[in-house]
Amino acid sequence: MSEPTIWGIAGLIMVIADVVLGTFFMLFLGGGALLTAALVLAGVQEPVMQWLAFAGFSALGVILFRKKLLAAFGPRKNERYVEHIGQKVRVVDTIPAHGQGRVLYRGSEWPARTADGSALEADSSAEITATDGILLTVAPVAG
């Protein structure tokens, strides 16, 4: 099998893997391999130059385009945790005004704060309104 074919197949495999995984990383490795295949077809025969070209094309792609692609097509902040919004919790450690306390949610204690900075007493009920990592933002509910 010729070198351009090897680079081309490797590039296509990496691009397809990225389409399946959605990481926007393998895409650039695949693109680097495809561009390297084109360079080999253009006459670059030294293996060291091929690997340097592959590394350079891949790194350049990541540096120039990965953030833009993630911003356009990647997950939005907290998009993975929207199922928590609206769920009821019980305050287990008082949440002081403009501070953090703890709530019981799905059998575990989570750090929490209130959206408006108000205090919530222990044993009161609340509803999750937002998440920031593992920090829950809650609002009081009756009952």
N, C-alpha and C positions, 0 to 999 in steps of 0.2 A: 504494500500500500504506500502511496506517495506521501511525502510530508504535507503538502497542501490539503490532501484528503484527510489526513489524521487531524490537522488543526481544524479543518472545517467540521468534521464529525464531533470533535470535542467541543467546539463552539456551539453547535446545534444542541448537543446534549445539555450543556450548561444553560442555554437560553430556555429550553423546554423545562428544565428543572426549576428555573426561576419562575416561569409561568405557573407551574404547579405549586411552588412554595410561597410565592409572592414576597420574597425578601428584598428585591431590588438590589441584590449583591451579585448573585450568580449571573445575572443579566450582563453585568460589566465584564466578568471573566469570559463569558461566552462571546461578547462583542470583541474583546481583546484577542481571543483565539481566531475569530473570523477575520479580523483585520490582519493578524499575523499570517493566516493562510493566503491572503491577498499579497502580502509582502513576499512570501515564499514564491508565489507564482510570478512576481515581478523580478525575482532573481536573488533574493537574500537566501543564501544556502547555509551559512554558518549557524550551527545550533545555538551558540552563545548569543548571537545577534537576534535569533528568533525568540529566545526566552526573554531577552531584554526588551524586545518589542512587545511581547505579550504582557510582561509586567508593566511596562510603561503605558500601553493602551488601556489596560485594566485599571490601573491606578488613576489615570487621567479621567476615565469615565466615572469612577466612583467620586473623585474630587469635584468634578464639574457638574454632574447630573443627579447623583443619588438623592440629595436633599430635595431637589426640585420634584423628582418623581414621587418621593415619599409624601411631600406636601400635597401633590395633586391626586395621588391614587392610594396612599397608605392609610392606615387606620387613624381616625381622629382621636384627640385626647379624650379619654374616658369612654370611647365608643364601646369598648369591650364590657363595660360594667353598667350599662344602662338598665339591666334587669334589676339592679338594686334600688333604683329610683322608685319611690312610692311605697317601699316596704316598711312595715312597722318595726320599731325597736323599743326596748325598754332601757331607760337610763339606769346604770348600775353605780356609777360614780358621778356625783353632781358635776354638771358642766357649768363652771363659773362664767360670769359675764365676760365676754371677749377672751375666753380661755378654752381649754380642752378638758373633757371628761371621758367617760367610757360608757359604751352602750352594749347591750346584749343583742346580738343578731345572728341567727342561724346557729345558736348554741355556742358562740364564741364572743369574747369581749373585743370590741373595736374602739380605737380612739375616735372621738367625735367632737364637733364644735357646732354651734348654732349659726344659721345663715345670717341672722340679724344681730348677733353678738349678745343676745339676751341669755340669762341664766336658766338652766333646767335642773330641777331637783331630782335626786335619786328616786327611783321607782315610778317616775312619770313616763308617759308614753310619748313617742316621737315618730316622725316619718322621715326617711332618707330623702333628701332633695338633691344631693350631688355627692360625688366622690372625688378625691384627689389622692391617688394611690390607695393606701389603706385608711386614710383619714376620711371619715364620713361627715357630711354636713347634714344636720337634721333640723326639723322644725317641730314645735310642740303640736300635739293633737289631743283632743278631748278624750278622756277615758283612760 
